[in-house]
Amino acid sequence: MGNNHITTLQFGVEGAITAGATQYLYPGNGATNANEPMLRLPRAGTLKNLYVYQRVASGGAGLTDIYTVRVAGADTAITCTLNNAQTGQDTTNTVAAAAGAQVSVKLVSNNGADTSADVAVTLEVEFAQ
């Protein structure tokens, strides 16, 4: 796509996730939080190419971690479900976001026995020239 500019947003968790709960990843590599920390886009763009890495997987079949990109507090089609896996991606879905839109990543752990830890998430934003 010619002269478009792509920026990578990063979200993460250092240490164990909160098992059996919904939480939001901090920008960079911090923690999870019951509140929703968001990054504001400086101009309109297209969100795409979600990549998820967990150093420690969930610990067993059926213990899933669902990562969902959110815009302005609403879930989008960009999502990645890990079932006892360390890596996953969504390189299919894209979402347009307006200038000033706030972007976040929601994590849902479906089980209190989930042992996932040390999560790194990247999401690309393509800005048209």
Helices and strands as residue ranges (DSSP letters): E 5-16, E 22-27, E 32-33, E 39-40, E 45-56, E 64-71, E 74-83, E 87-90, E 95-97, E 102-109, E 117-127
